[in-house]
Amino acid sequence: MTTSQTASAPVLAGATNADLAATILRVSTGILFLAHAGLKIFIFTPAGTAGYFASLGLPGPLAYLVMAAELFGGIALILGFHARWVSLALVPILLGSIYTPHGAAGFIFSNEGGGWEFPAFWAVTLIVQALLGDGAYALKRSRS
């Protein structure tokens, strides 16, 4: 095989390298969303998270919408349920976290209060996922 044939050969039968890459991105992003939902639900508690949102000048009930989006969006990404659309639907949450509270902390995420570096990268990751597609082993593939 030539180098070009090796680069495009599927790693697993029926799945291209691009499909596998999209799958890894989809599942790892879904796990991150579940981790953030779990942090808000089990560590900060829903009421505490709502109070934090209110302290930022946001409506407290918005916290429940964000927690639900992170939880169900994370599950949908892991399972590969319309991952293109779920990825795009989650972008506003990351953009909102850039606007409030991370934007005022500057760019670098290690700044006090956490800068907007990580949420911006995560938003770009979601856009890339939407462009790549669902990948291999998706429960319900989105239309391209």
Secondary structure, 3 states (H helix, E strand, C coil): CCHHHHHHCCCECCECHHHHHHHHHHHHHHHHHHHHHHHHHHHCCHHHHHHHHHHCCCCCCHHHHHHHHHHHHHHHHHHCECHHHHHHHHHHHHHHHHHCCHHHHCCCCCCCCCCCHHHHHHHHHHHHHHHHCCCCCCCECCCC
